[in-house]
Amino acid sequence: QVQLVESGGGLVQPGGSLRLSCAASGNISSIYAMGWYRQSPGKQRELVAAITTGGSANYADFVKGRFTISRDSAKNTVYLQMNSLKLEDTAVYSCIARNLFSSDYWGQGTQVTVSS
């Protein structure tokens, strides 16, 4: 089992920045990728960004150039730096970890609200 604890959400004005954190614990040796999904009311959950244990990252087109995903192996933590936030970035952001057996583990989610 893998446990994920997210932090860093909140309220920010358009154009502002936030950094989300996702700390993993438990059977972390089996994890090969972690990432962030988001879901806003009335919309399907969508992948925002993901990063492998090797450091390879990929991003959804709608965040390229604005968001950066990174990892700190020593802290078993993944970060999502979000810059130039837009109103449409408002959503619940959830951390996901996938292990070598293709099992997914989810965090509880953190609300990000972009509003003037």
C-alpha positions as CSV (number, residue, x, y, z in Angstrom):
1,Q,0.0,0.0,0.0
2,V,1.0,3.6,-0.7
3,Q,-0.3,6.6,1.2
4,L,-0.3,10.0,-0.4
5,V,-0.7,13.3,1.4
6,E,-1.2,16.5,-0.6
7,S,-0.8,20.1,0.5
8,G,-0.5,23.5,-1.0
9,G,-3.9,24.3,-2.4
10,G,-5.7,27.5,-1.8
11,L,-7.1,30.7,-3.3
12,V,-5.0,32.8,-5.7
13,Q,-5.7,35.6,-8.2
14,P,-5.4,35.1,-11.9
15,G,-1.7,35.3,-12.9
16,G,-0.6,34.1,-9.5
17,S,1.3,31.0,-8.4
18,L,0.8,28.1,-6.1
19,R,2.9,25.0,-5.4
20,L,1.3,21.7,-4.6
21,S,3.1,18.9,-2.7
22,C,2.4,15.2,-2.5
23,A,4.3,13.2,0.0
24,A,4.3,9.4,-0.4
25,S,4.8,6.8,2.3
26,G,4.3,3.1,2.6
27,N,5.5,0.7,-0.1
28,I,7.2,3.5,-2.1
29,S,9.8,1.2,-3.6
30,S,7.2,-0.1,-6.0
31,I,6.3,3.3,-7.4
32,Y,7.5,4.1,-10.8
33,A,5.5,7.2,-11.6
34,M,3.6,10.0,-9.8
35,G,1.5,12.7,-11.1
36,W,-1.4,15.1,-10.7
37,Y,-4.9,15.0,-12.0
38,R,-7.6,17.6,-11.7
39,Q,-11.3,17.7,-11.8
40,S,-13.6,20.7,-11.9
41,P,-17.4,20.6,-11.5
42,G,-19.2,19.1,-14.5
43,K,-16.0,18.0,-16.1
44,Q,-14.1,14.8,-16.4
45,R,-10.9,14.2,-14.4
46,E,-7.9,15.1,-16.5
47,L,-4.2,14.4,-16.3
48,V,-2.2,17.6,-15.6
49,A,1.4,16.3,-15.3
50,A,3.3,13.2,-14.4
51,I,6.9,12.2,-13.7
52,T,8.7,8.9,-13.5
53,T,11.2,7.8,-11.0
54,G,13.8,8.4,-13.7
55,G,12.8,12.0,-13.9
56,S,10.9,11.9,-17.2
57,A,8.0,14.3,-17.2
58,N,5.0,14.9,-19.4
59,Y,2.4,17.6,-19.3
60,A,-1.1,18.3,-20.6
61,D,-1.1,20.8,-23.4
62,F,-3.1,23.2,-21.4
63,V,-0.4,23.6,-18.7
64,K,2.7,23.5,-20.8
65,G,4.9,26.5,-20.1
66,R,3.0,27.3,-17.0
67,F,3.3,24.3,-14.7
68,T,6.4,22.3,-13.7
69,I,6.4,18.9,-12.0
70,S,9.4,17.8,-10.0
71,R,10.4,15.3,-7.5
72,D,12.6,15.0,-4.4
73,S,13.5,11.4,-4.0
74,A,15.0,11.9,-0.5
75,K,11.7,13.2,0.7
76,N,9.5,10.9,-1.4
77,T,7.7,14.0,-2.5
78,V,6.4,15.3,-5.8
79,Y,5.7,19.0,-6.5
80,L,3.6,20.8,-8.9
81,Q,4.7,24.4,-9.4
82,M,1.8,26.3,-11.0
83,N,2.5,29.7,-12.5
84,S,0.4,32.1,-14.5
85,L,-2.8,30.6,-13.1
86,K,-6.0,31.1,-15.0
87,L,-9.6,31.0,-13.9
88,E,-10.0,27.7,-15.7
89,D,-7.3,26.1,-13.6
90,T,-9.8,26.1,-10.7
91,A,-10.3,22.4,-9.7
92,V,-9.6,19.8,-7.1
93,Y,-6.1,18.6,-7.8
94,S,-5.3,15.0,-6.8
95,C,-2.0,13.2,-6.6
96,I,-1.6,9.8,-8.0
97,A,1.1,7.1,-7.7
98,R,1.3,4.1,-10.0
99,N,3.3,1.1,-9.0
100,L,5.1,-1.6,-11.1
101,F,1.9,-3.7,-11.1
102,S,-0.2,-0.9,-12.5
103,S,-2.0,-0.3,-9.3
104,D,-3.0,3.3,-8.7
105,Y,-3.0,5.1,-5.4
106,W,-4.7,8.5,-4.8
107,G,-4.4,11.3,-2.4
108,Q,-7.4,13.0,-0.9
109,G,-7.3,16.0,-3.2
110,T,-6.6,19.7,-2.6
111,Q,-8.7,22.6,-3.8
112,V,-7.2,25.2,-6.1
113,T,-9.3,28.2,-6.7
114,V,-8.3,31.0,-9.1
115,S,-10.5,34.0,-8.6
116,S,-10.2,37.8,-8.7
